[in-house]
């Protein structure tokens, strides 16, 4: 059995070192103001789209609730009418 306290330069270790170096250099470049503005505009457009979709869902729920309540009211009125007629 071979044990060692030093890190051996195996192929796997070399690969890990390259990945570490790549990770360190990945964010070296600063985002340009133009790119930052594009990203900001995309985020704002997405937020606006999400708000519009939320509003559409809210309006559909309100419409469905109104239809449901109108049906319940019609059933109640029909029940009352039948009770009055049979009394």
DSSP file (Angstrom, degrees, kcal/mol; ACC not computed):
  #  RESIDUE AA STRUCTURE BP1 BP2  ACC     N-H-->O    O-->H-N    N-H-->O    O-->H-N    TCO  KAPPA ALPHA  PHI   PSI    X-CA   Y-CA   Z-CA
    1    1 A X              0   0    0      0, 0.0     2,-0.6     0, 0.0     0, 0.0   0.000 360.0 360.0 360.0 131.4    0.0    0.0    0.0
    2    2 A X        +     0   0    0      2,-0.0     2,-0.4     0, 0.0     0, 0.0  -0.903 360.0 178.0-108.3 120.9    1.4    3.4   -1.0
    3    3 A X        -     0   0    0     -2,-0.6     2,-0.3     2,-0.0     0, 0.0  -0.926   3.1-177.0-119.4 149.1    0.6    6.5    1.0
    4    4 A X        -     0   0    0     -2,-0.4     4,-0.1     1,-0.1    -2,-0.0  -0.996  27.2-158.8-145.0 147.2    1.9    9.9    0.3
    5    5 A X  S    S+     0   0    0     -2,-0.3     2,-0.3     2,-0.1    -1,-0.1   0.602  77.3  77.7 -98.2 -15.2    1.6   13.3    2.0
    6    6 A X  S    S-     0   0    0      1,-0.0     2,-0.4     0, 0.0    -2,-0.0  -0.672  90.0-108.4 -94.3 149.2    2.5   15.2   -1.2
    7    7 A X        -     0   0    0     -2,-0.3     2,-0.3     1,-0.0    -2,-0.1  -0.630  35.1-137.4 -76.5 127.4    0.1   15.9   -4.0
    8    8 A X        -     0   0    0     -2,-0.4     2,-1.8    -4,-0.1     5,-0.1  -0.602  13.6-120.8 -86.3 146.7    1.1   13.8   -7.0
    9    9 A X        +     0   0    0     -2,-0.3     2,-0.1     4,-0.1    -1,-0.1  -0.502  53.4 159.0 -85.0  68.6    1.0   15.3  -10.4
   10   10 A X     >  -     0   0    0     -2,-1.8     4,-2.3     1,-0.1     5,-0.2  -0.376  57.4-104.1 -83.8 169.6   -1.5   12.8  -11.9
   11   11 A X  H  > S+     0   0    0      1,-0.2     4,-1.9     2,-0.2     5,-0.1   0.870 122.8  52.4 -61.1 -37.3   -3.6   13.4  -14.9
   12   12 A X  H  > S+     0   0    0      2,-0.2     4,-2.2     1,-0.2    -1,-0.2   0.910 108.8  49.0 -66.7 -42.1   -6.6   14.0  -12.7
   13   13 A X  H  > S+     0   0    0      2,-0.2     4,-2.5     1,-0.2    -2,-0.2   0.896 109.6  52.3 -65.0 -40.0   -4.8   16.6  -10.6
   14   14 A X  H  X S+     0   0    0     -4,-2.3     4,-2.1     1,-0.2    -1,-0.2   0.896 109.2  50.4 -62.1 -39.9   -3.6   18.4  -13.7
   15   15 A X  H  X S+     0   0    0     -4,-1.9     4,-2.2     2,-0.2    -2,-0.2   0.909 109.8  50.0 -64.1 -42.5   -7.2   18.5  -15.0
   16   16 A X  H  X S+     0   0    0     -4,-2.2     4,-2.3     1,-0.2    -2,-0.2   0.906 109.1  52.2 -63.2 -41.7   -8.3   19.9  -11.6
   17   17 A X  H  X S+     0   0    0     -4,-2.5     4,-2.3     1,-0.2    -1,-0.2   0.900 109.0  50.0 -61.6 -40.9   -5.6   22.6  -11.7
   18   18 A X  H  X S+     0   0    0     -4,-2.1     4,-2.5     1,-0.2    -1,-0.2   0.906 110.2  50.2 -64.5 -40.6   -6.7   23.6  -15.2
   19   19 A X  H  X S+     0   0    0     -4,-2.2     4,-2.4     2,-0.2    -2,-0.2   0.894 110.1  50.3 -65.2 -39.4  -10.3   23.9  -14.1
   20   20 A X  H  X S+     0   0    0     -4,-2.3     4,-2.0     2,-0.2    -2,-0.2   0.923 111.3  48.4 -63.0 -44.0   -9.3   26.0  -11.1
   21   21 A X  H  X S+     0   0    0     -4,-2.3     4,-1.6     1,-0.2    -2,-0.2   0.902 111.4  50.4 -63.4 -40.8   -7.3   28.3  -13.4
   22   22 A X  H  X S+     0   0    0     -4,-2.5     4,-1.0     1,-0.2    -2,-0.2   0.912 109.5  50.7 -63.0 -43.0  -10.3   28.6  -15.8
   23   23 A X  H  < S+     0   0    0     -4,-2.4     4,-0.5     1,-0.2     3,-0.3   0.875 108.4  52.8 -63.2 -37.1  -12.6   29.4  -12.9
   24   24 A X  H  < S+     0   0    0     -4,-2.0     3,-0.3     1,-0.2    -1,-0.2   0.855 114.6  40.6 -68.0 -34.1  -10.3   32.2  -11.7
   25   25 A X  H >< S+     0   0    0     -4,-1.6     3,-1.3     1,-0.2     4,-0.4   0.541  92.1  88.2 -91.3  -6.5  -10.1   33.8  -15.2
   26   26 A X  T 3< S+     0   0    0     -4,-1.0     3,-0.3    -3,-0.3    -1,-0.2   0.833  97.6  33.7 -62.9 -33.2  -13.8   33.4  -16.0
   27   27 A X  T 3  S+     0   0    0     -4,-0.5    -1,-0.3    -3,-0.3    -2,-0.1   0.105  85.1 104.9-112.7  22.2  -14.8   36.7  -14.4
   28   28 A X    <   +     0   0    0     -3,-1.3     2,-0.3     2,-0.1    -1,-0.2   0.855  63.5  82.4 -68.6 -34.5  -11.8   38.8  -15.1
   29   29 A X  S    S-     0   0    0     -4,-0.4     2,-0.3    -3,-0.3     3,-0.0  -0.533  79.1-132.0 -77.9 134.7  -13.5   40.7  -17.9
   30   30 A X        -     0   0    0     -2,-0.3     2,-0.3     1,-0.1    -2,-0.1  -0.603  25.7-110.3 -81.0 144.0  -15.7   43.6  -16.8
   31   31 A X        -     0   0    0     -2,-0.3    -1,-0.1     1,-0.1     2,-0.0  -0.598  35.7-121.1 -74.9 132.1  -19.1   43.9  -18.3
   32   32 A X     >  -     0   0    0     -2,-0.3     4,-2.7     1,-0.1     5,-0.2  -0.346  18.4-115.5 -70.8 154.9  -19.4   46.8  -20.7
   33   33 A X  H  > S+     0   0    0      1,-0.2     4,-2.2     2,-0.2     5,-0.2   0.868 117.3  52.8 -59.0 -35.8  -21.9   49.5  -20.0
   34   34 A X  H  > S+     0   0    0      2,-0.2     4,-2.2     1,-0.2    -1,-0.2   0.931 111.0  45.5 -64.8 -44.6  -23.7   48.6  -23.2
   35   35 A X  H  > S+     0   0    0      1,-0.2     4,-2.6     2,-0.2    -2,-0.2   0.906 111.9  52.2 -65.7 -40.9  -23.9   44.9  -22.2
   36   36 A X  H  X S+     0   0    0     -4,-2.7     4,-2.3     1,-0.2    -1,-0.2   0.899 109.9  49.0 -60.9 -41.1  -25.1   45.9  -18.7
   37   37 A X  H  X S+     0   0    0     -4,-2.2     4,-2.7     2,-0.2    -1,-0.2   0.886 110.0  51.4 -66.9 -38.9  -27.8   48.0  -20.2
   38   38 A X  H  X S+     0   0    0     -4,-2.2     4,-2.3     2,-0.2    -2,-0.2   0.931 111.4  47.4 -61.6 -45.0  -28.9   45.2  -22.5
   39   39 A X  H  X S+     0   0    0     -4,-2.6     4,-2.2     1,-0.2    -2,-0.2   0.912 112.2  50.1 -63.0 -41.9  -29.1   42.9  -19.6
   40   40 A X  H  X S+     0   0    0     -4,-2.3     4,-2.6     1,-0.2    -2,-0.2   0.914 110.2  50.0 -62.0 -44.3  -31.1   45.4  -17.6
   41   41 A X  H  X S+     0   0    0     -4,-2.7     4,-2.5     1,-0.2    -1,-0.2   0.893 110.1  50.5 -63.3 -40.0  -33.5   46.0  -20.4
   42   42 A X  H  X S+     0   0    0     -4,-2.3     4,-2.3     2,-0.2    -1,-0.2   0.912 111.3  48.3 -64.9 -41.7  -34.1   42.2  -20.8
   43   43 A X  H  X S+     0   0    0     -4,-2.2     4,-2.5     2,-0.2    -2,-0.2   0.930 113.0  47.5 -64.0 -44.9  -34.7   41.8  -17.1
   44   44 A X  H  X S+     0   0    0     -4,-2.6     4,-2.3     1,-0.2    -2,-0.2   0.894 111.6  50.7 -64.0 -39.3  -37.2   44.8  -17.1
   45   45 A X  H  X S+     0   0    0     -4,-2.5     4,-2.5     2,-0.2    -1,-0.2   0.909 111.1  48.8 -64.1 -41.1  -39.0   43.4  -20.1
   46   46 A X  H  X S+     0   0    0     -4,-2.3     4,-2.5     2,-0.2    -2,-0.2   0.907 110.9  49.9 -65.6 -41.3  -39.3   40.0  -18.5
   47   47 A X  H  X S+     0   0    0     -4,-2.5     4,-2.2     2,-0.2    -2,-0.2   0.898 111.4  49.1 -63.2 -40.1  -40.6   41.6  -15.3
   48   48 A X  H  X S+     0   0    0     -4,-2.3     4,-2.3     2,-0.2    -2,-0.2   0.912 110.9  49.9 -64.4 -42.7  -43.2   43.6  -17.3
   49   49 A X  H  X S+     0   0    0     -4,-2.5     4,-2.3     1,-0.2    -2,-0.2   0.906 110.8  49.6 -62.3 -41.8  -44.2   40.4  -19.2
   50   50 A X  H  X S+     0   0    0     -4,-2.5     4,-2.3     1,-0.2    -1,-0.2   0.886 110.0  50.9 -65.3 -38.5  -44.7   38.6  -15.9
   51   51 A X  H  X S+     0   0    0     -4,-2.2     4,-2.2     2,-0.2    -2,-0.2   0.901 110.5  49.0 -65.5 -40.9  -46.8   41.4  -14.4
   52   52 A X  H  X S+     0   0    0     -4,-2.3     4,-2.3     2,-0.2    -2,-0.2   0.909 111.6  48.9 -65.0 -41.7  -49.0   41.4  -17.5
   53   53 A X  H  X S+     0   0    0     -4,-2.3     4,-2.5     2,-0.2    -2,-0.2   0.898 110.1  51.4 -65.0 -39.7  -49.5   37.6  -17.3
   54   54 A X  H  X S+     0   0    0     -4,-2.3     4,-2.3     1,-0.2    -1,-0.2   0.901 110.1  49.9 -62.2 -40.8  -50.3   37.9  -13.6
   55   55 A X  H  X S+     0   0    0     -4,-2.2     4,-2.4     2,-0.2    -2,-0.2   0.896 109.8  50.7 -65.2 -40.6  -52.9   40.6  -14.4
   56   56 A X  H  X S+     0   0    0     -4,-2.3     4,-2.4     2,-0.2    -2,-0.2   0.923 111.0  48.3 -62.6 -44.3  -54.4   38.3  -17.1
   57   57 A X  H  X S+     0   0    0     -4,-2.5     4,-2.4     1,-0.2    -2,-0.2   0.913 111.1  51.1 -62.2 -41.4  -54.7   35.4  -14.7
   58   58 A X  H  X S+     0   0    0     -4,-2.3     4,-2.4     1,-0.2    -2,-0.2   0.919 110.6  48.4 -61.0 -45.0  -56.2   37.7  -12.1
   59   59 A X  H  X S+     0   0    0     -4,-2.4     4,-2.3     2,-0.2    -1,-0.2   0.882 110.4  51.2 -65.0 -38.2  -58.8   38.9  -14.6
   60   60 A X  H  X S+     0   0    0     -4,-2.4     4,-2.5     2,-0.2    -1,-0.2   0.914 110.4  49.3 -65.1 -41.4  -59.6   35.3  -15.7
   61   61 A X  H  X S+     0   0    0     -4,-2.4     4,-2.4     2,-0.2    -2,-0.2   0.914 111.1  49.5 -63.0 -42.1  -60.1   34.3  -12.0
   62   62 A X  H  X S+     0   0    0     -4,-2.4     4,-2.3     2,-0.2    -2,-0.2   0.918 111.6  48.9 -63.0 -42.4  -62.4   37.3  -11.4
   63   63 A X  H  X S+     0   0    0     -4,-2.3     4,-2.3     1,-0.2    -2,-0.2   0.913 111.6  49.2 -63.5 -42.6  -64.5   36.5  -14.5
   64   64 A X  H  X S+     0   0    0     -4,-2.5     4,-2.4     1,-0.2    -1,-0.2   0.892 110.6  50.9 -64.6 -38.7  -64.8   32.8  -13.5
   65   65 A X  H  X S+     0   0    0     -4,-2.4     4,-2.8     2,-0.2    -1,-0.2   0.903 109.3  50.7 -64.8 -40.8  -65.9   33.9  -10.0
   66   66 A X  H  X S+     0   0    0     -4,-2.3     4,-2.3     2,-0.2    -2,-0.2   0.915 111.2  48.1 -63.5 -42.1  -68.5   36.2  -11.5
   67   67 A X  H  X S+     0   0    0     -4,-2.3     4,-2.2     2,-0.2    -2,-0.2   0.926 112.6  49.2 -63.6 -44.0  -69.9   33.4  -13.7
   68   68 A X  H  X S+     0   0    0     -4,-2.4     4,-2.4     1,-0.2    -2,-0.2   0.937 112.4  46.8 -60.5 -47.5  -70.0   31.0  -10.7
   69   69 A X  H  X S+     0   0    0     -4,-2.8     4,-2.6     1,-0.2    -1,-0.2   0.865 109.8  53.7 -65.0 -35.2  -71.8   33.5   -8.5
   70   70 A X  H  X S+     0   0    0     -4,-2.3     4,-2.2    -5,-0.2    -1,-0.2   0.902 109.8  48.6 -64.6 -39.5  -74.3   34.3  -11.2
   71   71 A X  H  X S+     0   0    0     -4,-2.2     4,-2.3     2,-0.2    -2,-0.2   0.912 111.6  48.7 -64.8 -43.0  -75.0   30.6  -11.5
   72   72 A X  H  X S+     0   0    0     -4,-2.4     4,-2.5     1,-0.2    -2,-0.2   0.914 111.7  49.5 -63.4 -42.5  -75.4   30.3   -7.7
   73   73 A X  H  X S+     0   0    0     -4,-2.6     4,-2.7     1,-0.2    -2,-0.2   0.904 110.1  51.1 -63.7 -40.8  -77.8   33.3   -7.7
   74   74 A X  H  X S+     0   0    0     -4,-2.2     4,-2.4     2,-0.2    -1,-0.2   0.908 110.8  48.5 -63.7 -41.0  -79.8   31.8  -10.5
   75   75 A X  H  X S+     0   0    0     -4,-2.3     4,-2.6     2,-0.2    -2,-0.2   0.912 112.0  49.0 -64.9 -41.7  -80.2   28.5   -8.7
   76   76 A X  H  X S+     0   0    0     -4,-2.5     4,-2.6     2,-0.2    -2,-0.2   0.928 112.3  47.8 -63.7 -44.1  -81.2   30.3   -5.5
   77   77 A X  H  X S+     0   0    0     -4,-2.7     4,-2.5     2,-0.2    -1,-0.2   0.901 112.2  49.6 -63.9 -39.2  -83.8   32.4   -7.3
   78   78 A X  H  X S+     0   0    0     -4,-2.4     4,-2.4    -5,-0.2    -2,-0.2   0.911 111.8  49.0 -65.4 -40.7  -85.1   29.3   -9.1
   79   79 A X  H  X S+     0   0    0     -4,-2.6     4,-2.1     2,-0.2    -2,-0.2   0.911 112.4  47.5 -63.9 -42.6  -85.4   27.5   -5.7
   80   80 A X  H  X S+     0   0    0     -4,-2.6     4,-2.6     2,-0.2     5,-0.2   0.910 111.2  51.5 -64.3 -42.4  -87.2   30.4   -4.1
   81   81 A X  H  X S+     0   0    0     -4,-2.5     4,-2.3     1,-0.2    -2,-0.2   0.912 110.6  48.3 -61.7 -43.1  -89.6   30.7   -7.1
   82   82 A X  H  X S+     0   0    0     -4,-2.4     4,-2.2     2,-0.2    -1,-0.2   0.888 111.4  50.3 -65.9 -37.8  -90.4   27.0   -6.8
   83   83 A X  H  X S+     0   0    0     -4,-2.1     4,-1.0     2,-0.2    -2,-0.2   0.921 112.9  46.2 -64.0 -44.0  -91.0   27.2   -3.1
   84   84 A X  H  < S+     0   0    0     -4,-2.6    -2,-0.2     1,-0.2    -1,-0.2   0.874 113.2  49.6 -66.9 -36.6  -93.3   30.2   -3.6
   85   85 A X  H  < S+     0   0    0     -4,-2.3    -1,-0.2     1,-0.2    -2,-0.2   0.880 113.3  44.9 -70.7 -38.2  -95.2   28.5   -6.4
   86   86 A X  H  <        0   0    0     -4,-2.2    -1,-0.2     1,-0.2    -2,-0.2   0.607 360.0 360.0 -82.3 -10.8  -95.7   25.3   -4.4
   87   87 A X     <        0   0    0     -4,-1.0    -1,-0.2    -3,-0.2    -2,-0.2   0.476 360.0 360.0 -84.8 360.0  -96.7   27.1   -1.2
